[in-house]
Amino acid sequence: MSIHDELCACFQSYDPQVFQDLHHENFMMVRELELSTRDEHCEIINELAVKPDWDWHLKAEVVHENAFCIEWRWRDRDEIVTNVGLKKNGKLWRSIISRIPISDTPNPHIYR
């Protein structure tokens, strides 16, 4: 099963331990100018996952996934979010997220 499929299954009935287990013990997340450890990232997601309108995993398109990496992309209001994750031992090891206003993207009409 792909990381994407495992995350989607995890969010169907959110289990914080399952979410944590999908991440390598040395996981790090880069979000703009912020760096989060696995524990910090899990805390953030634990708070978001219980919100009824938190549905990124339903909107995310898998652009590419193989044994080494995954790239997701989705629209969040007026931004395009890209999340690139590197894998180690079948788990997410590093992840970086970019948010770009739709108006600043090439071909912004495709995101409407």
Phi, psi and omega in degrees: 000139180285160175302319179301311180297320179294320177294316178300317178297319179299319183281348177299315170221092193306129176233110183303325181290320177297316179301313180299319182293340177283352182249134177301148182300337178258023181302142173222140179243130174250119180231105185054251181253019184245138177241128182236141173281175178301313182297318179294317179298316179297322177300314180299312182292323178303322179288320182287323188296338181272353178282133185296334182263009180273103188221032182306322185293339177276334181267339187290134174260131174279111179283321181199140172212136171215193184292346186250336185202167173216143175233124176247155173213139177203165177264133175231102186055245183259022180233154170256125181255131174238129178237120177247125180240137173260145183250149171217129181055035177077008180238159175292127184248318177222147178213142177226137182241137176236137175239124182232131175304139181305323182296340180265004182266153173293141180056054183300338181296336182285348182260007182281000000 
